Structure formats: structure tokens, C-alpha cells
């Protein structure tokens, strides 16, 4: 008989995280602990309102499965009991963690993955006035970050990007509009970014409107985030995107994420590995995917005033493994 604990945590941020949907000052997560035979597995998720999730709804979904988890619910069965999303991710991650603990191996070793000594991760430049964003980008670059993810909304796009590129002429830039743009003028904006040497544009249009991405030749790769959750999303993405952003809170855990990565690569998509605002626990669950991706965007824990213990080791733009 397993014992199961489910609880919420709030982790204050050291700096407000500002994107097109608003500002956040803390990371609110749900944690699942499963103990069996003296071994413990831990999983974490971040409920995301954009997908209709809240702390209360995610807790409620998880609690419906606690009796089954206590009596041995498997990862395979879990995939059919909850839809893809944060709740399933917390449980899936806890079950993977438990399996690794039982084998007395790191999760990556269990899956036959050999990690590099370090992974370059994007560091996020949040929305602000052009001079603020340029100063932030330069500070991150000067501290060692070479891959910068620039958050944009529908304002001051040219002014912000020109200022940032002038401040960090050698940085690799990726841009995330978080669904805030419109089809009108999209091709010209993409060309502006390409002319500034931007390496990739993430989710410029709302997921429901992204068919407009088929209407022009992309001068830079476009990545699906809100438009891609699981393998079921892929059929709609052909001709609209060249890359997908895999997040465990969207796929409903590592089990589906591994399958999505394999299928997406087989269909010709490049991969990005992303995260929500989270602790190192959530990043650890995603590490088996790092060798497969073109871009890693795993800086969620670096926004926390204090991370979970034990924490992963980050320096500016680098995750040390």
C-alpha cells in the first residue's frame, strides 16, 4: 500500500515576471509525494490559467486519483485517467521519480540518457520599456547568458528589438509573443525579426488563429507553444510551425513528452524544451529530453527568491549537471 501526499506551495519571485498576459510575483505549484516500500517519488506541476487550470482545480483532479494511487495505479493507466495538463504531470513525475528511487538510479540513467556536463538555457528578458529591456539583456549577457528569450506583446516591437540587438549584438535571441499578435502585419514583423538576426519566433498568434501562419514563407523558424500540447496537436501544426515547445505541464508528464518528442522529430519538427515558473524539481523531471532539443528554456527556478533544496545549479544562461 502506497502513501500519497498532495499539497500546494508558493515560491516568491525576486523580480516580477511580466509577459503579454500580465505580471506574476510568485510561482504557485502543486506537489505530489508517493511513498512505497521505503522509497519516495516527488512530482511538481504549475497550474496555468491560460489552460483553464487553478490550484483548486488541479488539486481536485489529483485527489480523485489518490485512492487508485494508493493501490498501485501505474503510469500507463494514468495516461487514460486524466487529460494532459498540470495535474497529470505532477502524478506522472512522481511515479517516474518513485521508479528511479526504487532502482536507486537517477531518472536519466533509468532511461539510458547520458547528460552533458552543462546545458545552455535561455534567460528571459521580460516586457518593459525598450531601454529597460535592452539594459536587462545586456546585464544577462555580461553575466554569461548567450541565449536570451525576449518576451513581447503587441507594442513597441521594433523599438524594443532594435534596442536589444544594439545592446547585445552577439547574443542568440529568441522572441516569445505569447499569442499577443494578429495576422495583419505578421509577415512584416517576422521579416523585421529575421533582419535583426533573431533565431526563432515563438507562438506569435493565438492558437485558434494560427492558420494564418500558412499564408507566407517564414523568414525565421516559428515555434508552437500554446498550439502544441500532445501528439494529437501535431497534425494541425504542419505548414504553420517549424518547431514545437515541449513542456511537461502541457503534455501531462514525461511519459507523453517522450512520445511527443519522438513523433515530432519523425515529422520533421525541431524541438524546444520549456518550463513554467517552477522549482528545480520540475526541471529535473524534464532533463531526459535535453539532448534532443535545439533550444532549452529552463530558467524557471532562476526567478525564485529561494529554490527548493536540493536545487539544481544554475549560473547565468547555464544549467550545470
C-alpha positions in Angstrom: 0.0 0.0 0.0 1.4 3.4 -1.0 1.1 6.6 1.0 0.2 9.7 -1.0 0.6 13.4 -0.1 -0.7 16.3 -2.2 -0.1 19.9 -1.2 0.4 23.4 -2.5 3.5 25.6 -2.3 4.0 29.3 -3.1 7.5 30.4 -4.1 8.1 34.2 -4.2 10.0 35.6 -7.2 12.9 38.0 -6.8 11.7 40.1 -9.7 8.2 40.4 -11.3 7.8 38.1 -14.3 6.0 40.3 -17.0 4.6 38.8 -20.2 1.8 39.8 -22.5 -0.8 38.2 -20.2 0.3 40.1 -17.1 2.7 40.1 -14.2 3.4 37.4 -11.6 5.2 37.8 -8.3 5.3 34.2 -7.2 5.3 30.6 -8.5 2.3 28.6 -7.3 2.9 24.9 -7.6 1.2 21.6 -6.6 3.4 18.8 -5.3 2.6 15.0 -5.2 4.6 12.7 -3.0 4.2 8.9 -3.3 5.9 6.5 -0.9 6.2 2.8 -1.3 8.5 0.2 0.3 10.6 2.9 1.9 11.2 4.7 -1.3 9.7 8.1 -2.2 8.9 9.8 -5.5 8.1 13.5 -5.8 6.4 15.4 -8.7 5.6 19.0 -9.2 3.3 21.0 -11.5 2.4 24.6 -12.1 -1.3 25.2 -12.8 -1.7 27.6 -15.7 -4.9 29.8 -16.0 -4.4 30.0 -19.8 -5.4 26.4 -20.0 -8.3 26.7 -17.5 -6.2 25.5 -14.6 -6.1 26.8 -11.0 -4.6 25.5 -7.8 -8.0 24.3 -6.7 -8.9 22.5 -9.9 -5.5 20.8 -10.2 -5.7 19.7 -6.6 -9.2 18.4 -7.1 -8.2 16.3 -10.2 -5.2 14.8 -8.3 -7.3 14.0 -5.3 -9.7 11.9 -7.4 -6.9 9.5 -8.1 -5.4 9.3 -4.6 -7.3 6.0 -3.8 -6.0 4.4 -7.0 -2.5 5.7 -6.5 -2.5 4.1 -3.0 -3.4 0.8 -4.5 -0.8 0.8 -7.3 -2.0 3.0 -10.3 0.6 2.8 -13.0 2.0 5.5 -15.3 0.4 3.6 -18.3 -3.0 3.6 -16.7 -2.6 7.2 -15.6 -2.5 8.4 -19.2 -6.1 7.3 -19.7 -7.4 8.5 -16.3 -6.6 12.2 -16.6 -6.2 14.5 -19.6 -2.9 16.1 -20.5 -2.2 19.0 -18.2 -0.6 20.0 -14.9 -2.5 17.5 -12.7 -1.4 14.5 -14.7 2.2 15.9 -14.9 2.5 16.0 -11.1 1.4 12.4 -10.7 3.4 11.2 -13.8 6.5 12.9 -12.5 6.1 11.4 -9.0 5.7 7.9 -10.5 8.8 8.3 -12.6 10.7 9.6 -9.5 9.4 6.7 -7.5 10.6 4.2 -10.1 14.0 5.8 -10.2 14.2 5.7 -6.4 13.4 2.0 -6.3 16.1 1.3 -8.8 18.5 3.6 -6.9 19.4 5.5 -10.1 18.9 9.0 -11.4 15.9 9.3 -13.7 18.2 9.9 -16.7 20.2 6.8 -16.0 16.9 4.8 -15.7 16.0 6.0 -19.2 19.5 5.4 -20.6 20.2 9.1 -21.1 23.7 10.4 -20.6 23.6 14.1 -19.7 26.2 16.6 -20.7 28.1 18.5 -18.1 26.0 21.6 -18.7 23.1 22.8 -20.8 22.8 26.3 -22.2 19.4 27.6 -21.2 17.6 30.7 -22.3 17.4 33.6 -19.8 14.2 35.6 -20.1 14.0 39.3 -20.8 10.6 40.3 -19.5 8.4 43.1 -21.0 9.3 46.7 -20.3 10.2 49.9 -22.0 12.8 49.5 -24.8 15.7 50.9 -22.7 14.8 48.7 -19.7 14.7 45.6 -21.8 18.0 46.5 -23.5 19.6 47.0 -20.1 18.3 43.7 -18.9 19.5 41.9 -21.9 23.0 43.4 -21.6 23.2 42.6 -17.9 22.3 38.9 -18.6 24.8 38.7 -21.5 27.5 40.3 -19.4 26.8 37.8 -16.7 27.4 34.9 -19.1 24.0 34.2 -20.8 24.4 33.7 -24.5 20.8 32.7 -25.3 18.2 35.3 -24.5 14.4 34.8 -24.7 12.7 38.2 -25.3 9.1 38.5 -24.2 6.9 40.8 -26.3 3.4 42.0 -26.5 1.8 44.0 -29.4 3.5 47.3 -28.6 6.9 48.8 -29.5 8.1 45.7 -31.2 10.6 47.5 -33.5 11.8 49.8 -30.8 12.3 47.1 -28.2 14.1 44.7 -30.6 16.3 47.3 -32.2 17.4 48.5 -28.7 18.0 44.9 -27.5 20.0 43.9 -30.6 22.2 47.0 -30.3 22.8 46.2 -26.6 23.7 42.5 -27.3 25.0 42.3 -30.9 26.4 38.8 -30.4 23.6 37.2 -28.3 21.4 34.5 -29.8 17.9 35.9 -29.5 14.6 34.1 -29.5 11.3 36.0 -29.2 8.1 34.9 -27.5 4.9 36.9 -28.2 2.6 34.6 -26.1 -0.3 34.8 -28.6 -0.4 38.6 -28.5 0.0 39.4 -32.2 -2.6 39.5 -35.0 -2.4 38.1 -38.6 -2.4 41.6 -40.0 1.3 42.7 -40.4 2.6 39.4 -39.2 4.8 38.7 -42.2 6.5 42.2 -41.9 7.1 41.6 -38.2 8.7 38.3 -38.9 10.9 39.9 -41.5 12.0 42.5 -39.0 13.0 39.9 -36.6 14.9 37.9 -39.2 16.7 41.1 -40.3 17.8 41.6 -36.7 19.2 38.0 -36.6 16.5 36.6 -34.3 16.9 32.8 -34.3 13.2 31.8 -33.6 9.8 33.3 -33.0 7.5 31.5 -30.5 3.7 31.5 -30.7 3.0 34.9 -32.3 -0.7 34.3 -32.8 -3.5 32.9 -30.6 -3.7 29.2 -31.0 -7.2 29.5 -32.5 -5.9 31.9 -35.2 -2.6 30.3 -36.2 -3.8 29.1 -39.6 -2.6 32.5 -40.8 0.9 31.2 -40.4 0.4 29.2 -43.6 -0.1 32.3 -45.7 3.6 33.3 -46.1 7.1 31.9 -46.3 8.7 32.2 -42.8 12.0 34.1 -42.8 12.8 32.5 -39.5 11.6 29.4 -37.7 8.3 29.7 -35.8 7.7 27.6 -32.7 4.4 26.3 -31.4 3.8 26.6 -27.7 0.2 27.2 -26.8 -0.7 25.4 -30.0 1.1 22.2 -29.1 0.3 20.0 -26.1 0.5 16.4 -27.1 0.9 14.2 -30.2 -2.7 14.9 -31.1 -1.7 18.5 -31.8 0.9 17.7 -34.5 -1.5 17.2 -37.4 -2.6 20.8 -37.2 0.9 22.2 -37.0 2.3 21.2 -40.3 2.8 24.2 -42.6 2.3 26.6 -39.6 5.4 25.9 -37.5 8.9 24.5 -37.8 9.4 23.8 -34.1 7.4 22.8 -31.0 7.9 23.8 -27.4 7.6 20.7 -25.1 6.5 21.4 -21.5 5.7 18.7 -19.1 2.8 20.7 -17.7 1.2 20.7 -21.2 1.9 17.1 -22.1 0.8 15.8 -18.8 4.2 14.5 -17.8 7.3 12.9 -19.1 5.6 9.8 -20.4 3.7 11.7 -23.1 6.6 14.2 -23.6 8.9 11.4 -24.6 6.4 10.1 -27.1 5.7 13.6 -28.4 9.4 14.3 -28.9 9.8 11.1 -30.9 6.8 11.7 -33.1 7.5 15.4 -33.7 11.1 14.7 -34.8 9.8 11.9 -37.1 7.5 14.5 -38.7 10.4 17.0 -39.2 9.8 19.4 -36.3 12.7 20.8 -34.3 12.3 20.8 -30.6 12.4 23.3 -27.7 12.2 22.3 -24.1 10.4 24.8 -21.9 9.0 25.2 -18.4 6.7 27.2 -16.3 7.7 29.3 -13.3 8.7 26.3 -11.0 11.3 24.9 -8.7 14.3 22.7 -9.6 12.0 19.6 -9.0 10.1 20.3 -12.2 13.3 20.9 -14.2 14.7 17.6 -13.0 11.7 15.7 -14.3 12.3 17.2 -17.8 16.1 16.5 -18.0 15.8 13.2 -20.0 14.8 15.4 -23.0 17.6 17.9 -23.1 19.8 16.0 -25.6 17.0 16.1 -28.2 16.3 19.8 -28.3 17.6 22.8 -30.3 16.8 25.3 -27.5 16.4 24.7 -23.8 14.4 27.3 -21.9 14.7 26.1 -18.3 15.2 29.2 -16.3 12.1 28.9 -14.3 13.9 28.3 -11.0 16.2 31.2 -11.5 13.3 33.6 -11.0 12.7 32.3 -7.5 14.0 34.3 -4.5 14.8 30.8 -2.9 14.7 27.5 -4.7 13.8 24.1 -3.3 16.5 22.1 -1.6 18.4 20.3 -3.0 18.4 22.7 -6.0 19.9 22.4 -9.5 23.0 24.6 -10.1 22.3 27.5 -12.4 24.6 30.3 -13.4 23.6 32.9 -15.9 22.4 31.1 -19.0 23.8 27.7 -17.9 22.4 24.7 -16.1 25.2 22.7 -14.6 24.5 19.0 -14.4 
